Amino acid sequence: MKCPHCGQRIGGRNCSSCNAEVLEDSFFCHRCGLKLGKEESLPIPSEKEGDTDFSRRILCSDGNCIGVVNEQGFCKVCGKPYTGDPP
């Protein structure tokens, strides 16, 4: 996981349920909500440039939320259902 401000790698691990990269000391996965414990630590695969296609994301329709919509149609951050374009 990289720092969004300086780009330096910071500690992290992957969720055993959805394989999302989360901070090392996280209690819950930000993507699927799985409660994480010390036994959930998995090695983080090496990052490759261009693996993530940000153009395919659907942003949360709540104008105050920074989340993206998951495959089931709900925001990964606030949990609200996608209702269309943000206000």
N, CA, C and O atoms as CSV, one atom per row, in Angstrom:
chain,resi,resn,atom,element,x,y,z
A,1,MET,N,N,0.853,-1.168,0.000
A,1,MET,CA,C,0.000,0.000,0.000
A,1,MET,C,C,0.897,1.229,0.000
A,1,MET,O,O,1.900,1.272,0.712
A,2,LYS,N,N,0.534,2.231,-0.803
A,2,LYS,CA,C,1.332,3.450,-0.904
A,2,LYS,C,C,0.632,4.607,-0.206
A,2,LYS,O,O,-0.595,4.707,-0.206
A,3,CYS,N,N,1.439,5.476,0.387
A,3,CYS,CA,C,0.915,6.701,1.002
A,3,CYS,C,C,0.362,7.584,-0.110
A,3,CYS,O,O,1.048,7.808,-1.107
A,4,PRO,N,N,-0.872,8.096,0.034
A,4,PRO,CA,C,-1.450,8.925,-1.021
A,4,PRO,C,C,-0.767,10.289,-1.154
A,4,PRO,O,O,-0.946,10.976,-2.160
A,5,HIS,N,N,0.016,10.685,-0.144
A,5,HIS,CA,C,0.653,11.999,-0.170
A,5,HIS,C,C,2.079,11.967,-0.716
A,5,HIS,O,O,2.452,12.807,-1.534
A,6,CYS,N,N,2.882,10.989,-0.258
A,6,CYS,CA,C,4.288,10.956,-0.666
A,6,CYS,C,C,4.631,9.793,-1.579
A,6,CYS,O,O,5.704,9.795,-2.182
A,7,GLY,N,N,3.757,8.795,-1.703
A,7,GLY,CA,C,4.008,7.659,-2.569
A,7,GLY,C,C,4.873,6.566,-1.969
A,7,GLY,O,O,5.163,5.570,-2.631
A,8,GLN,N,N,5.293,6.745,-0.709
A,8,GLN,CA,C,6.131,5.737,-0.053
A,8,GLN,C,C,5.274,4.556,0.376
A,8,GLN,O,O,4.127,4.726,0.791
A,9,ARG,N,N,5.848,3.335,0.271
A,9,ARG,CA,C,5.118,2.132,0.696
A,9,ARG,C,C,4.953,2.133,2.205
A,9,ARG,O,O,5.893,2.421,2.946
A,10,ILE,N,N,3.745,1.805,2.652
A,10,ILE,CA,C,3.460,1.670,4.082
A,10,ILE,C,C,2.968,0.250,4.326
A,10,ILE,O,O,2.504,-0.424,3.406
A,11,GLY,N,N,3.073,-0.194,5.563
A,11,GLY,CA,C,2.693,-1.565,5.898
A,11,GLY,C,C,1.250,-1.864,5.557
A,11,GLY,O,O,0.382,-0.996,5.653
A,12,GLY,N,N,1.007,-3.070,5.168
A,12,GLY,CA,C,-0.344,-3.477,4.826
A,12,GLY,C,C,-0.449,-4.974,4.747
A,12,GLY,O,O,0.539,-5.693,4.903
A,13,ARG,N,N,-1.661,-5.442,4.501
A,13,ARG,CA,C,-1.942,-6.862,4.336
A,13,ARG,C,C,-3.185,-6.996,3.477
A,13,ARG,O,O,-3.817,-5.995,3.139
A,14,ASN,N,N,-3.540,-8.221,3.122
A,14,ASN,CA,C,-4.712,-8.453,2.291
A,14,ASN,C,C,-5.804,-9.131,3.110
A,14,ASN,O,O,-5.521,-9.957,3.977
A,15,CYS,N,N,-7.045,-8.775,2.827
A,15,CYS,CA,C,-8.205,-9.396,3.452
A,15,CYS,C,C,-8.312,-10.832,2.945
A,15,CYS,O,O,-8.165,-11.078,1.748
A,16,SER,N,N,-8.563,-11.766,3.835
A,16,SER,CA,C,-8.669,-13.171,3.430
A,16,SER,C,C,-9.984,-13.471,2.717
A,16,SER,O,O,-10.121,-14.529,2.102
A,17,SER,N,N,-10.951,-12.560,2.789
A,17,SER,CA,C,-12.238,-12.782,2.141
A,17,SER,C,C,-12.264,-12.237,0.715
A,17,SER,O,O,-12.605,-12.961,-0.220
A,18,CYS,N,N,-11.902,-10.955,0.543
A,18,CYS,CA,C,-12.017,-10.324,-0.777
A,18,CYS,C,C,-10.673,-9.951,-1.379
A,18,CYS,O,O,-10.619,-9.470,-2.511
A,19,ASN,N,N,-9.587,-10.163,-0.643
A,19,ASN,CA,C,-8.220,-9.899,-1.088
A,19,ASN,C,C,-7.906,-8.414,-1.247
A,19,ASN,O,O,-6.913,-8.063,-1.886
A,20,ALA,N,N,-8.742,-7.526,-0.672
A,20,ALA,CA,C,-8.455,-6.088,-0.724
A,20,ALA,C,C,-7.251,-5.789,0.158
A,20,ALA,O,O,-7.068,-6.427,1.195
A,21,GLU,N,N,-6.439,-4.834,-0.241
A,21,GLU,CA,C,-5.300,-4.432,0.560
A,21,GLU,C,C,-5.786,-3.465,1.635
A,21,GLU,O,O,-6.436,-2.465,1.330
A,22,VAL,N,N,-5.470,-3.764,2.888
A,22,VAL,CA,C,-5.877,-2.937,4.019
A,22,VAL,C,C,-4.648,-2.591,4.842
A,22,VAL,O,O,-3.624,-3.268,4.747
A,23,LEU,N,N,-4.743,-1.541,5.649
A,23,LEU,CA,C,-3.640,-1.184,6.532
A,23,LEU,C,C,-3.391,-2.303,7.530
A,23,LEU,O,O,-4.314,-3.022,7.912
A,24,GLU,N,N,-2.154,-2.444,7.945
A,24,GLU,CA,C,-1.739,-3.553,8.802
A,24,GLU,C,C,-2.529,-3.637,10.104
A,24,GLU,O,O,-2.841,-4.738,10.557
A,25,ASP,N,N,-2.859,-2.503,10.715
A,25,ASP,CA,C,-3.552,-2.507,12.004
A,25,ASP,C,C,-5.059,-2.325,11.892
A,25,ASP,O,O,-5.712,-2.012,12.887
A,26,SER,N,N,-5.628,-2.514,10.699
A,26,SER,CA,C,-7.070,-2.353,10.509
A,26,SER,C,C,-7.841,-3.423,11.274
A,26,SER,O,O,-7.405,-4.570,11.370
A,27,PHE,N,N,-8.990,-3.034,11.816
A,27,PHE,CA,C,-9.854,-3.972,12.512
A,27,PHE,C,C,-10.868,-4.612,11.564
A,27,PHE,O,O,-11.306,-5.740,11.788
A,28,PHE,N,N,-11.242,-3.881,10.495
A,28,PHE,CA,C,-12.214,-4.362,9.520
A,28,PHE,C,C,-11.714,-4.070,8.117
A,28,PHE,O,O,-10.956,-3.124,7.902
A,29,CYS,N,N,-12.141,-4.889,7.162
A,29,CYS,CA,C,-11.819,-4.654,5.763
A,29,CYS,C,C,-12.717,-3.532,5.245
A,29,CYS,O,O,-13.927,-3.564,5.466
A,30,HIS,N,N,-12.146,-2.546,4.563
A,30,HIS,CA,C,-12.937,-1.430,4.033
A,30,HIS,C,C,-13.781,-1.826,2.828
A,30,HIS,O,O,-14.719,-1.110,2.478
A,31,ARG,N,N,-13.470,-2.942,2.191
A,31,ARG,CA,C,-14.222,-3.374,1.006
A,31,ARG,C,C,-15.406,-4.270,1.370
A,31,ARG,O,O,-16.535,-4.002,0.959
A,32,CYS,N,N,-15.150,-5.344,2.146
A,32,CYS,CA,C,-16.229,-6.311,2.402
A,32,CYS,C,C,-16.738,-6.287,3.842
A,32,CYS,O,O,-17.769,-6.893,4.133
A,33,GLY,N,N,-16.036,-5.598,4.754
A,33,GLY,CA,C,-16.491,-5.477,6.135
A,33,GLY,C,C,-16.072,-6.613,7.047
A,33,GLY,O,O,-16.489,-6.650,8.204
A,34,LEU,N,N,-15.253,-7.547,6.559
A,34,LEU,CA,C,-14.805,-8.668,7.385
A,34,LEU,C,C,-14.030,-8.165,8.597
A,34,LEU,O,O,-13.161,-7.303,8.467
A,35,LYS,N,N,-14.344,-8.703,9.774
A,35,LYS,CA,C,-13.581,-8.358,10.965
A,35,LYS,C,C,-12.223,-9.034,10.855
A,35,LYS,O,O,-12.140,-10.252,10.704
A,36,LEU,N,N,-11.167,-8.244,10.929
A,36,LEU,CA,C,-9.813,-8.754,10.752
A,36,LEU,C,C,-9.162,-9.001,12.098
A,36,LEU,O,O,-9.345,-8.231,13.041
A,37,GLY,N,N,-8.415,-10.059,12.178
A,37,GLY,CA,C,-7.627,-10.373,13.358
A,37,GLY,C,C,-6.198,-10.585,12.940
A,37,GLY,O,O,-5.881,-10.474,11.755
A,38,LYS,N,N,-5.345,-10.880,13.858
A,38,LYS,CA,C,-3.938,-11.114,13.537
A,38,LYS,C,C,-3.776,-12.313,12.605
A,38,LYS,O,O,-2.837,-12.354,11.810
A,39,GLU,N,N,-4.680,-13.288,12.697
A,39,GLU,CA,C,-4.585,-14.468,11.840
A,39,GLU,C,C,-4.967,-14.175,10.397
A,39,GLU,O,O,-4.755,-15.020,9.528
A,40,GLU,N,N,-5.525,-13.000,10.118
A,40,GLU,CA,C,-5.944,-12.649,8.760
A,40,GLU,C,C,-4.786,-12.138,7.911
A,40,GLU,O,O,-4.973,-11.877,6.723
A,41,SER,N,N,-3.601,-11.990,8.485
A,41,SER,CA,C,-2.472,-11.435,7.749
A,41,SER,C,C,-2.043,-12.355,6.617
A,41,SER,O,O,-1.785,-13.541,6.825
A,42,LEU,N,N,-1.973,-11.805,5.444
A,42,LEU,CA,C,-1.488,-12.511,4.270
A,42,LEU,C,C,-0.443,-11.631,3.600
A,42,LEU,O,O,-0.530,-10.407,3.698
A,43,PRO,N,N,0.521,-12.200,2.936
A,43,PRO,CA,C,1.508,-11.375,2.241
A,43,PRO,C,C,0.865,-10.567,1.125
A,43,PRO,O,O,-0.070,-11.027,0.470
A,44,ILE,N,N,1.370,-9.370,0.917
A,44,ILE,CA,C,0.840,-8.499,-0.127
A,44,ILE,C,C,1.585,-8.783,-1.419
A,44,ILE,O,O,2.815,-8.745,-1.443
A,45,PRO,N,N,0.859,-9.068,-2.496
A,45,PRO,CA,C,1.539,-9.327,-3.771
A,45,PRO,C,C,2.228,-8.069,-4.277
A,45,PRO,O,O,1.848,-6.958,-3.908
A,46,SER,N,N,3.223,-8.239,-5.106
A,46,SER,CA,C,3.924,-7.084,-5.656
A,46,SER,C,C,2.975,-6.306,-6.556
A,46,SER,O,O,2.157,-6.883,-7.271
A,47,GLU,N,N,3.102,-4.989,-6.504
A,47,GLU,CA,C,2.240,-4.138,-7.307
A,47,GLU,C,C,2.804,-4.005,-8.708
A,47,GLU,O,O,4.015,-3.899,-8.897
A,48,LYS,N,N,1.919,-4.011,-9.682
A,48,LYS,CA,C,2.304,-3.797,-11.066
A,48,LYS,C,C,1.633,-2.520,-11.532
A,48,LYS,O,O,0.470,-2.270,-11.214
A,49,GLU,N,N,2.345,-1.733,-12.265
A,49,GLU,CA,C,1.764,-0.511,-12.801
A,49,GLU,C,C,0.628,-0.862,-13.752
A,49,GLU,O,O,0.769,-1.762,-14.580
A,50,GLY,N,N,-0.490,-0.165,-13.641
A,50,GLY,CA,C,-1.599,-0.351,-14.553
A,50,GLY,C,C,-2.542,-1.482,-14.195
A,50,GLY,O,O,-3.432,-1.792,-14.987
A,51,ASP,N,N,-2.390,-2.121,-13.026
A,51,ASP,CA,C,-3.290,-3.202,-12.645
A,51,ASP,C,C,-4.703,-2.709,-12.343
A,51,ASP,O,O,-5.669,-3.440,-12.558
A,52,THR,N,N,-4.831,-1.495,-11.854
A,52,THR,CA,C,-6.119,-0.956,-11.461
A,52,THR,C,C,-6.664,-0.050,-12.554
A,52,THR,O,O,-5.974,0.861,-13.013
A,53,ASP,N,N,-7.891,-0.297,-12.969
A,53,ASP,CA,C,-8.533,0.522,-13.988
A,53,ASP,C,C,-9.545,1.432,-13.298
A,53,ASP,O,O,-10.696,1.048,-13.090
A,54,PHE,N,N,-9.110,2.634,-12.948
A,54,PHE,CA,C,-9.967,3.561,-12.220
A,54,PHE,C,C,-11.117,4.096,-13.074
A,54,PHE,O,O,-12.099,4.599,-12.528
A,55,SER,N,N,-11.016,4.000,-14.377
A,55,SER,CA,C,-12.083,4.505,-15.243
A,55,SER,C,C,-13.350,3.655,-15.142
A,55,SER,O,O,-14.417,4.100,-15.564
A,56,ARG,N,N,-13.255,2.446,-14.594
A,56,ARG,CA,C,-14.409,1.560,-14.477
A,56,ARG,C,C,-15.131,1.698,-13.133
A,56,ARG,O,O,-16.156,1.050,-12.918
A,57,ARG,N,N,-14.612,2.532,-12.228
A,57,ARG,CA,C,-15.243,2.696,-10.919
A,57,ARG,C,C,-16.572,3.435,-11.052
A,57,ARG,O,O,-16.751,4.264,-11.944
A,58,ILE,N,N,-17.493,3.120,-10.154
A,58,ILE,CA,C,-18.740,3.873,-10.038
A,58,ILE,C,C,-18.706,4.518,-8.664
A,58,ILE,O,O,-18.682,3.828,-7.645
A,59,LEU,N,N,-18.706,5.836,-8.642
A,59,LEU,CA,C,-18.625,6.558,-7.375
A,59,LEU,C,C,-19.970,6.558,-6.664
A,59,LEU,O,O,-21.023,6.484,-7.297
A,60,CYS,N,N,-19.918,6.644,-5.339
A,60,CYS,CA,C,-21.127,6.685,-4.513
A,60,CYS,C,C,-22.000,7.856,-4.937
A,60,CYS,O,O,-21.495,8.940,-5.231
A,61,SER,N,N,-23.310,7.637,-4.970
A,61,SER,CA,C,-24.224,8.701,-5.397
A,61,SER,C,C,-24.530,9.691,-4.282
A,61,SER,O,O,-25.179,10.707,-4.530
A,62,ASP,N,N,-24.079,9.420,-3.054
A,62,ASP,CA,C,-24.208,10.378,-1.956
A,62,ASP,C,C,-23.120,11.430,-2.135
A,62,ASP,O,O,-21.938,11.086,-2.138
A,63,GLY,N,N,-23.471,12.654,-2.280
A,63,GLY,CA,C,-22.513,13.726,-2.542
A,63,GLY,C,C,-21.499,13.966,-1.438
A,63,GLY,O,O,-20.510,14.665,-1.663
A,64,ASN,N,N,-21.712,13.409,-0.250
A,64,ASN,CA,C,-20.805,13.612,0.874
A,64,ASN,C,C,-19.868,12.437,1.099
A,64,ASN,O,O,-19.012,12.503,1.982
A,65,CYS,N,N,-20.002,11.376,0.336
A,65,CYS,CA,C,-19.224,10.155,0.543
A,65,CYS,C,C,-18.132,10.031,-0.510
A,65,CYS,O,O,-18.306,10.476,-1.645
A,66,ILE,N,N,-17.005,9.427,-0.137
A,66,ILE,CA,C,-15.887,9.256,-1.062
A,66,ILE,C,C,-15.778,7.826,-1.583
A,66,ILE,O,O,-14.809,7.492,-2.265
A,67,GLY,N,N,-16.753,6.983,-1.272
A,67,GLY,CA,C,-16.684,5.566,-1.616
A,67,GLY,C,C,-17.009,5.266,-3.064
A,67,GLY,O,O,-17.422,6.135,-3.833
A,68,VAL,N,N,-16.807,3.997,-3.411
A,68,VAL,CA,C,-17.172,3.481,-4.730
A,68,VAL,C,C,-18.190,2.360,-4.545
A,68,VAL,O,O,-18.273,1.754,-3.477
A,69,VAL,N,N,-18.956,2.094,-5.587
A,69,VAL,CA,C,-20.034,1.115,-5.525
A,69,VAL,C,C,-19.478,-0.283,-5.839
A,69,VAL,O,O,-18.706,-0.458,-6.782
A,70,ASN,N,N,-19.885,-1.271,-5.035
A,70,ASN,CA,C,-19.425,-2.651,-5.247
A,70,ASN,C,C,-20.300,-3.354,-6.273
A,70,ASN,O,O,-21.214,-2.754,-6.839
A,71,GLU,N,N,-20.014,-4.631,-6.509
A,71,GLU,CA,C,-20.729,-5.406,-7.522
A,71,GLU,C,C,-22.209,-5.592,-7.190
A,71,GLU,O,O,-23.020,-5.814,-8.089
A,72,GLN,N,N,-22.566,-5.503,-5.909
A,72,GLN,CA,C,-23.958,-5.661,-5.493
A,72,GLN,C,C,-24.746,-4.354,-5.562
A,72,GLN,O,O,-25.950,-4.352,-5.306
A,73,GLY,N,N,-24.084,-3.234,-5.905
A,73,GLY,CA,C,-24.774,-1.954,-6.034
A,73,GLY,C,C,-24.796,-1.112,-4.777
A,73,GLY,O,O,-25.602,-0.186,-4.673
A,74,PHE,N,N,-23.922,-1.411,-3.808
A,74,PHE,CA,C,-23.871,-0.648,-2.567
A,74,PHE,C,C,-22.504,-0.002,-2.404
A,74,PHE,O,O,-21.493,-0.556,-2.837
A,75,CYS,N,N,-22.473,1.169,-1.779
A,75,CYS,CA,C,-21.227,1.872,-1.538
A,75,CYS,C,C,-20.364,1.075,-0.557
A,75,CYS,O,O,-20.865,0.578,0.452
A,76,LYS,N,N,-19.073,0.955,-0.855
A,76,LYS,CA,C,-18.160,0.209,-0.001
A,76,LYS,C,C,-17.813,0.966,1.275
A,76,LYS,O,O,-17.296,0.364,2.216
A,77,VAL,N,N,-18.085,2.272,1.334
A,77,VAL,CA,C,-17.755,3.076,2.509
A,77,VAL,C,C,-18.973,3.292,3.395
A,77,VAL,O,O,-18.945,2.959,4.579
A,78,CYS,N,N,-20.054,3.854,2.825
A,78,CYS,CA,C,-21.217,4.199,3.644
A,78,CYS,C,C,-22.329,3.148,3.606
A,78,CYS,O,O,-23.215,3.159,4.460
A,79,GLY,N,N,-22.292,2.239,2.620
A,79,GLY,CA,C,-23.276,1.160,2.551
A,79,GLY,C,C,-24.576,1.522,1.865
A,79,GLY,O,O,-25.462,0.674,1.754
A,80,LYS,N,N,-24.722,2.766,1.398
A,80,LYS,CA,C,-25.971,3.161,0.741
A,80,LYS,C,C,-26.061,2.567,-0.656
A,80,LYS,O,O,-25.038,2.384,-1.316
A,81,PRO,N,N,-27.274,2.262,-1.116
A,81,PRO,CA,C,-27.439,1.728,-2.479
A,81,PRO,C,C,-27.172,2.815,-3.515
A,81,PRO,O,O,-27.409,3.996,-3.264
A,82,TYR,N,N,-26.680,2.408,-4.673
A,82,TYR,CA,C,-26.417,3.345,-5.766
A,82,TYR,C,C,-27.740,3.797,-6.348
A,82,TYR,O,O,-28.588,2.969,-6.682
A,83,THR,N,N,-27.927,5.120,-6.476
A,83,THR,CA,C,-29.183,5.669,-6.982
A,83,THR,C,C,-29.017,6.422,-8.281
A,83,THR,O,O,-29.978,7.028,-8.755
A,84,GLY,N,N,-27.870,6.411,-8.859
A,84,GLY,CA,C,-27.628,7.145,-10.098
A,84,GLY,C,C,-26.527,8.156,-9.901
A,84,GLY,O,O,-25.690,8.013,-9.009
A,85,ASP,N,N,-26.526,9.159,-10.718
A,85,ASP,CA,C,-25.478,10.181,-10.659
A,85,ASP,C,C,-25.548,10.970,-9.349
A,85,ASP,O,O,-26.631,11.218,-8.820
A,86,PRO,N,N,-24.367,11.364,-8.831
A,86,PRO,CA,C,-24.351,12.166,-7.600
A,86,PRO,C,C,-25.018,13.509,-7.807
A,86,PRO,O,O,-25.060,14.027,-8.923
A,87,PRO,N,N,-25.547,14.080,-6.711
A,87,PRO,CA,C,-26.231,15.375,-6.828
A,87,PRO,C,C,-25.312,16.493,-7.231
A,87,PRO,O,O,-25.751,17.635,-7.368
